């Protein structure tokens, strides 16, 4: 079986990839921050009233919401800056040809061929995108709307069967 995809990496797709890549780090940061803040609050306030603890819980939730919002906003700004710094690279349409043995990605200035043994990991984002990691900072994006032949569900099954790294 073979599949063909073609398209350009949009700023939105680039941002979604960045957001997908930092989601675990963001959760770990918020968890560590909350555990540290909770330990500080418990250190001196073990015998406070129920209203104090309700207010503290509300304050924690509000601060987490604000921190999460700020982290997302900063990521959006940094992602936009990174996308625009490589805009000439992202603006070229990509033609991707996938078989069981290789992925060939071509643009007007280069062609790259990848074999299954070169794949570090594969991630699936919201049933719209597949990220094929060659290294932690090298990713091939496959978008649902780029697929030229076949059904997306069949394509995802094909990728899982033939391209998932062997453990």
N, C-alpha and C positions, 0 to 999 in steps of 0.2 A: 504494500500500500504506500502511496505517496500523497503528500499534501503540499499545497502551495499557499503562501500568504504574501501579501504585499501591503505596505503602508508606511507612513511617516510617524515618528515618535512625537506626539504632541506634548505641549507643556503640561497639560492635565495628566497624561499618561506617565510622564516623568515624575510628577509630584506624587501620584498614586504609588508608584514603585518606591519612591523615597519613604513615604508614609508606611508602606508595608514593611520595609526593611527596618524601621526604628521602633515598631510597635512593642516588641518584647523589651527592648532597652528602656522605653518609656515606662512600661509597667513595673519593671524592676526598680527603676529610680523612684517612682511614687511609693512603692512598697517599702523600700529602705528608708525613705524620708519619713513616711508615716510611723514606722516602727521606732525610729529615733525620736521623733516628736512625741510619740506616746510615752516612751520611756522617760523623757524629760518631764512631761506633765505628771506622770505617776510618782516621780521621785519625791515631790513635796506636797502633793495634793491628794493623798490617799483617803483622807477623812472629810472631803468636801461634800456638799449637799448634792442631791439629785439634779437640781436645776443647774448647778455648775457643770455637771457632766453632760447634760443635754445641750447647754450652750457650747461647751467644748466640742462635742460631736458635730454640731452645726458649723462651728468655726472650721473644724477639720474638713468637712465636706466642701464648704465654700472655698477654702484655700486650695484644696485638691482640684476643684473645678477651675479655679483661676490659673493654677500652675499648669494644668493640662491644656487649657486654652492658650496660654502663652507659649508653651512648648510647640503646639501645633502651628501657631502663628509664625514663630521663628523658623520652624521647618519649612513652611510655605515660602517665606522670604528667601531662605538659603537655597531651596529647591529652584525657585525662579531664577536666582542669580547663577546657579550651576547650569541650568538649562540654557540660559542666554549666553553663558560663556562658551558653550559648545554648540550654539545654534546652527553653525554651518554644518556640523556633523549630523545633527538631528534633522535638519531640513531635507536631507536627501531621502528619497523613497527607498525602501528596502524591499528586495524580493527574497523570499525565504522558501527554500525547497527542502522538504523533510521526507526522508525514507527511514527504513529500519537501521541502515548503516551509517547515515550521515545527515547533518544539517548543513546546508549551504546558504549563507546569507550574503547577498550581493547588493552593492550600491554602485553608483556611477564611478566611484574611485577605488573600490576594493572588493575583494571576494574573500570570505572566510569559510573554511570547512571545519566542521566539528564532528568528532566521533563520540559514541556513547562513553568511552573510557575517559574522555576529557571533562565530563559533567561532574561538578562538585555536588550540586543538589538542585532539586526542582521544587518550586513553590507555586501554589495556585491561589489567586486573589479574586474572590467574589465571583467565581465562575465566568469572569470576563477576560482574565489575563492569566498567562502562564509565564513564570520567570524561570529561565534556565541559567543557573549560576555556573560559570566556568571557574570562578574564584570568588572570594567575598566581595570584590568590587568590579567584577565583569559579569554583566547580565545580558542575556538575549530576551527581549520582550516579545511575546506572542499574544496578540490581541484577537478577541473573538470577531470583531468586525473586519479584520484583515484576511480571514479565511476565505479563499476563493473557491475551493472545492470540498465537498463533504459537509457533514454535520459537526457542530462543535462538540457534542457529547461523545461522538465516535473519535474525534480528534484527541480529546482529553484521555480517553481510554487507550488510544494508540500511544500517546506520550508516556502514560503510566506503565504500560506494558514494555515498551522498547527503550525508553530513555531514563527511567528512574535509576539512580546509581545503585550498583550492587553492594550490599552491605557485607 
